[in-house]
Amino acid sequence: MAIWADPPLLIGDVAGGMGETALRRLIASKQAPALPTTTTIHVQGTPGAVALVGVGGSEIAEAFTFDAESGGAVPGVVAGHPLVLEGAAISAAQMHMGAASLRLDTGTSARLADAPEFDFGDELELSFWLWPDAISGAGNLVSKPGAWTLEQLGDGTVRATVGSGVTLSTSVALDPEQWNMVSLLIRGGQARLNVNGESVAAAAGPLAATTSDIVVGGGYSGYLDDLALRSAAGGLSLFCLDGVDAAGQVVLDANG
């Protein structure tokens, strides 16, 4: 589910305990196993606020909530692909949601072996949450070398590289020692990078078909949580919510 809101709204799935703050142009999502067919969602915000709720047919290739480790790897919650820990560790010291997150230091990383479902062609949606330590240098966040890369620069901003030459950078820096939302969407010949609500876009051709593994971390110091990789080919159906009541709340359900 994707939420765009202006002014910011609080969105949460009551039964699942989910809750996100949706900023302008920010895709707010909580990656977890599939929601039930019918779910109640609370939207709370300023009277008169407008939110767009998107229900998409995109297929999740794999996702990681980092709540458990098995044999030196974190199993994916969708297809069970193991994210092998290479010095990185599961930690309960910080978490975006759930019981734990992935702790990364400058010399540690994790690796997801290449698989056919990670060849996204020209349709990719990648999202994750970051809790960086005090920012003191550049480092890899998540990458599939030769196809796409997301990295933290020395000034705390995030840069996405798509293919061999297309780069996108936001002007807003990551906030240290708190959770930041990062997403990269590639669809219809365009790449869009979102960092904490700031969105930048650039033309981009099809992603290169590579057999390289997906690498998480490597120079980055902090926590990472709720990593999801999706095919963006399914499209998105949008519903406009525009009647937040005088109490600042409206309750919706999946039946309309």
C-alpha positions, 0 to 999 in steps of 0.5 A: 500500500502506498500513501501520499499525504499533504499535510502529513497524516498518520496511517495505521493498520489497527489489527496489525499494529502498523503505523506510519507518518506520511509526508508529502510525496512520501510512499509510506509502507510497512513491509510484512507478510500479506495483509488479510483480505479485509483490514481496517485502516485509521487515517488521522490528520488536519481537518480538510487534509487530502490523502491518496491511497494506492493499491497496486498489483506489484509483486514482491520478490523478497522482503526482510523484517530482520526479526530472526536469524537462522544459521548466519542468515536472515530468511526472506518473509516472501520466498525464504531467500537467505540474506547471508550475514557478512559481519552484520548482525541482528540487533534489538537495540533499534528497530523500525517495526517488529523486534529487531533490525540489521546492524551494520558497521563500516566493515560489515555487510550482508549478501543476497544471492542472485536469483531469476526473480531479482532481474527486474528489467525496467520495473523496480521498486526498492524500499527500506528504512535507515537509522544511521549513526553520526554520519562521518563518511560514504558507504553502500546502502543496498546495491546490485552492482552493474544494475543499480546502487543506493549509497550514502554520501559523505555529507549524509545525502543519498545517491542512486545510480541506475545502469552505468550513467544515470544518477539521482541525489537528494539535497536533504541529508539523512537524519542521524540517530533516527529512522529515515525512509528511502525508496527507489522506483524505476518505471516507464523509462524514469527513475525516482528517488525518495528520501524522507519525502523529498523526491527527485527523478531522471530519465532511465533506460532498462536495468542491465541484466546482471548476475551480481548478488545484492549487497546490503551495507559496506561502509555504512554505519547504523541500522537498516530495517524493512527491506523490500524488493518488488517488481513495479510492473503491476501499476497502482490504483489510487483512491482519494480520501478528502474528508478528515472530520473535525476530530481529525480522524476518519476510519476506512475499510478495505470494502470501501 
